[in-house]
């Protein structure tokens, strides 16, 4: 499958933190990464979006010099990840999917220890640790063992450990997996603060709203391949003129509303988690989105379906994923969870 790229690409070699060409990694007969091309501008958050098993983590490990590529090329700030691995390691830091700090040590002890290993003196390591604990809202928990931290606190201490020495490039591999909404928002604020200091962030995620919130450019990856790349606006615009979002008076009317929308618009509506909400793409095939939406509302009214709220806007990233992969990301995550429990 050829990646669908939208929007302008930077000139070769101009301000790129990462550049890959045909990057490949195989495990036996499985091509976990299958010819990935990436161009990540320095000083930005670049999102790599895809479901579990898409090849995101494998790609990150190759870029961080933790795995040897089986094909293609990859450069980080102009340094080849294979032949100039030491130069790459001197400029990057990686926070994986699970906390890498020592759970039997306190927050302070973890950061001071890592600071000393990175070459800081005792005083400098303690001062740097104190500054990070304060910045990440962990001062009150600094003297507690990490095993007693909440999930959100563990992610924050893990990211703090990753930037004891401020890296030029920070890999965040699914940093908010399993976190509650409040903790996710706290991690997002940390990411924004890190980028504001000049660090480039490559963020892998399977959460569409996370990529929407943080990334200036997004690569959608599936089965080890980049299937689309661009800004979130470009990706949304590439799959249709817009989407109609409806909230109904009664959840009992949603099946009939979905049937009518499907008949009028010629697409299968998405049923939202909210039992009275549904969404459908409009404007496909060059048709006028507003005209289609008006016809759909008229048919709903004729069918006795009461609509409490209606809006017409750009497609969501979930709809982009659906259009590109023929299955919504939420459905993929649900299926992956079932398979993991089987």
C-alpha positions in Angstrom: 0.0 0.0 0.0 1.4 3.4 -0.9 1.2 6.1 1.7 -1.2 9.0 1.0 0.8 12.2 1.7 -1.0 15.5 1.8 0.4 19.0 2.1 3.8 20.4 1.5 7.0 18.5 2.4 10.1 20.2 3.7 13.1 20.6 1.4 15.5 17.7 1.8 17.8 18.1 4.9 16.2 21.4 6.0 15.7 21.4 9.8 14.8 17.7 10.1 15.1 15.9 13.4 14.4 12.5 11.8 14.6 11.3 8.2 13.9 7.7 7.2 13.8 6.0 3.8 12.4 2.5 3.3 13.0 1.5 6.9 12.5 -2.3 7.5 12.5 -4.6 10.5 11.6 -8.3 10.3 11.1 -10.9 13.0 11.2 -14.2 11.3 8.6 -14.0 8.5 6.9 -11.0 10.0 7.7 -7.6 8.6 7.0 -5.5 11.7 8.2 -2.3 9.9 7.7 -2.5 6.1 9.4 0.3 4.3 8.6 3.3 6.5 9.4 6.9 5.2 9.4 9.7 7.8 10.4 13.3 7.8 10.1 14.9 11.2 10.7 18.7 11.5 12.8 19.8 14.4 11.1 21.6 17.3 7.7 20.0 16.8 5.5 17.2 18.1 5.2 14.5 15.4 2.6 11.9 16.0 2.8 8.3 14.8 -0.8 7.0 15.0 -1.9 3.4 14.8 -3.3 0.4 16.6 -1.3 -2.1 18.6 0.9 -4.2 16.4 1.1 -1.5 13.7 4.9 -1.3 14.0 5.1 2.0 16.0 7.3 0.8 18.9 9.6 -1.2 16.6 10.2 1.9 14.5 11.0 4.0 17.6 13.4 1.4 18.9 15.3 1.5 15.6 15.5 5.3 15.6 16.7 5.2 19.2 19.4 2.6 18.2 17.9 -0.1 20.4 17.2 -2.3 17.3 19.2 -2.8 14.2 17.3 -2.1 11.0 17.1 -4.9 8.4 16.8 -2.5 5.5 16.5 1.1 4.5 18.1 4.2 6.1 17.4 6.3 9.1 19.1 9.5 10.3 18.6 11.5 13.5 19.8 15.1 13.2 21.8 14.0 10.2 23.5 11.0 12.0 23.0 7.5 10.6 21.4 5.3 13.4 23.5 2.3 12.3 26.9 3.8 11.7 26.8 6.8 14.0 24.8 5.2 16.9 26.8 7.0 19.6 26.2 10.4 18.1 22.5 9.6 18.0 22.3 8.4 21.6 23.9 11.6 22.7 21.0 13.6 21.4 17.9 11.4 22.2 16.0 10.1 25.1 13.3 7.4 25.2 10.3 6.9 27.5 8.7 3.6 26.8 5.2 2.3 27.4 6.0 1.2 31.0 7.7 3.0 33.8 11.5 2.4 33.8 12.3 3.8 37.2 13.1 1.7 40.3 9.8 1.1 42.2 11.6 0.5 45.5 13.3 3.9 45.4 11.6 7.2 46.1 11.0 9.8 43.4 14.0 11.8 44.6 16.2 8.8 44.9 15.4 7.7 41.3 16.2 11.1 39.8 19.3 11.7 41.8 20.6 8.2 40.9 20.0 8.7 37.2 21.5 12.2 37.4 24.7 10.8 38.9 24.8 8.1 36.2 24.5 10.9 33.6 27.5 12.7 35.1 26.0 15.3 37.4 27.7 16.0 40.7 25.8 15.2 43.9 24.6 18.8 44.4 23.8 19.3 40.8 21.9 16.0 40.6 19.8 16.9 43.7 19.1 20.4 42.4 18.0 19.2 39.0 15.9 16.5 40.6 14.2 19.0 42.8 13.4 21.3 39.9 11.9 18.5 37.9 9.8 17.1 40.8 8.4 20.6 41.3 7.7 21.2 37.6 5.9 17.9 37.3 3.8 18.4 40.4 5.6 15.6 42.4 7.2 17.5 45.2 4.8 16.2 47.9 5.4 12.6 46.7 9.2 13.0 46.3 9.9 11.0 49.5 7.6 8.2 48.7 8.5 4.9 47.0 7.5 4.9 43.4 5.6 1.6 43.9 3.1 3.7 45.9 2.5 6.2 43.0 -0.6 6.3 40.9 -0.4 5.5 37.2 -0.3 9.2 36.3 2.5 9.9 38.8 4.6 7.0 37.5 4.3 8.4 33.9 5.3 11.8 35.1 8.4 10.6 37.0 9.3 8.5 34.0 9.2 11.5 31.7 11.1 13.5 34.3 13.8 10.9 34.3 14.0 11.1 30.5 14.8 14.8 30.5 17.3 15.0 33.4 19.6 16.0 30.6 17.5 17.9 28.2 17.5 15.9 24.9 17.3 17.3 21.4 14.8 14.5 20.6 12.4 12.8 23.0 10.7 9.6 22.0 7.4 9.1 23.9 6.0 5.6 23.1 2.3 5.6 24.1 2.9 7.7 27.2 -0.7 7.8 28.4 -1.8 4.2 27.9 -4.0 3.2 30.8 -4.2 6.7 32.4 -7.4 8.4 33.6 -8.4 11.6 31.8 -6.9 13.9 34.4 -3.5 12.2 34.3 -3.5 12.2 30.5 -4.1 16.0 30.5 -1.2 16.4 32.9 1.1 14.4 30.6 -0.1 16.5 27.7 0.9 19.7 29.5 4.3 18.2 30.2 4.8 17.4 26.5 3.8 21.0 25.5 6.3 22.4 28.1 9.1 20.2 26.8 8.6 21.3 23.2 8.4 24.9 24.3 12.0 24.5 25.5 13.1 23.4 22.1 13.0 19.6 22.2 11.5 17.7 19.3 9.0 15.0 20.4 8.1 11.9 18.4 4.9 10.6 20.0 3.5 7.2 19.2 -0.2 6.7 20.2 -3.3 4.7 19.5 -5.4 7.5 20.9 -6.9 9.7 18.2 -7.6 12.6 20.5 -4.0 12.6 21.8 -2.6 13.0 18.3 -5.2 15.7 17.6 -4.3 17.6 20.7 -0.5 17.5 20.5 0.9 16.7 17.1 1.6 19.3 14.4 2.0 16.5 11.8 0.8 12.9 12.0 1.8 9.7 10.2 -0.9 7.0 10.2 0.8 3.6 10.3 -0.8 0.2 9.8 0.7 -3.2 9.2 4.2 -1.7 9.4 3.5 0.9 6.7 2.8 4.6 6.6 -0.6 4.8 4.9 -1.1 8.6 5.3 0.9 11.6 6.5 0.2 15.3 6.9 -1.1 17.9 9.4 -4.3 16.9 11.2 -6.2 19.4 9.1 -4.8 18.0 5.9 -5.6 14.4 6.9 -9.2 15.4 7.8 -9.7 17.3 4.6 -8.3 14.3 2.6 -11.2 12.0 3.4 -14.2 14.2 2.7 -15.7 17.6 2.9 -17.0 17.2 6.4 -19.1 15.3 9.0 -22.6 15.7 10.4 -22.9 15.2 14.1 -26.3 14.5 15.7 -27.6 14.2 19.2 -31.1 12.7 19.4 -33.9 13.3 21.9 -34.2 9.5 22.5 -31.7 6.7 22.4 -34.5 4.4 21.1 -34.6 6.4 17.9 -30.9 5.9 17.1 -31.3 2.7 15.0 -33.9 4.5 12.8 -31.7 7.6 12.6 -28.8 5.5 11.4 -30.9 3.8 8.8 -32.2 7.1 7.4 -28.7 8.7 7.4 -27.2 5.7 5.7 -30.0 5.8 3.0 -29.7 9.6 2.4 -25.9 9.9 2.6 -24.8 6.6 1.2 -22.4 5.9 4.0 -22.6 3.9 7.2 -23.0 6.3 10.2 -20.7 5.8 13.3 -22.5 5.2 16.6 -20.8 7.2 19.3 -20.3 6.0 22.9 -23.0 8.4 23.9 -26.2 6.4 23.3 -28.0 9.4 21.7 -25.2 10.5 19.4 -24.1 9.5 15.9 -21.9 10.8 13.1 -21.7 10.4 9.4 -19.4 11.7 6.6 -20.9 14.1 4.1 -19.6 15.7 0.9 -18.1 12.5 -0.6 -18.0 12.3 -4.3 -17.9 16.0 -4.8 -21.4 16.6 -3.4 -22.1 19.7 -1.4 -21.9 18.9 2.3 -24.4 21.5 3.5 -27.0 20.3 0.9 -26.5 16.7 1.9 -26.9 17.5 5.6 -30.1 19.5 4.9 -31.6 16.6 3.0 -30.7 14.2 5.9 -32.3 16.5 8.5 -35.4 16.8 6.4 -35.7 13.0 6.1 -35.1 12.5 9.8 -37.9 14.9 10.6 -40.2 13.1 8.1 -39.3 9.9 9.8 -40.3 11.2 13.2 -36.7 11.3 14.6 -36.3 14.2 17.0 -32.8 15.9 16.7 -31.8 17.9 19.8 -28.4 19.1 18.5 -26.9 19.2 15.0 -23.5 20.3 13.8 -21.5 20.2 10.5 -17.8 20.2 10.6 -14.5 18.6 9.6 -14.2 14.8 10.0 -12.6 13.6 13.2 -9.4 11.7 13.2 -11.4 8.5 14.0 -13.2 9.0 10.7 -9.9 9.6 9.0 -8.7 6.2 10.4 -11.9 4.5 9.3 -11.6 5.9 5.8 -8.0 4.8 5.5 -8.2 1.4 7.1 -11.9 0.4 6.6 -12.3 0.0 10.4 -12.5 2.7 13.1 -9.6 2.8 15.6 -12.0 2.3 18.5 -13.2 -1.0 17.0 -9.6 -2.1 16.5 -8.7 -1.4 20.1 -11.7 -3.3 21.3 -10.8 -6.3 19.1 -7.2 -6.2 20.2 -8.4 -6.3 23.8 -10.5 -9.3 23.2 -7.7 -11.1 21.5 -5.3 -10.3 24.4 -7.8 -11.9 26.8 -8.5 -14.9 24.7 
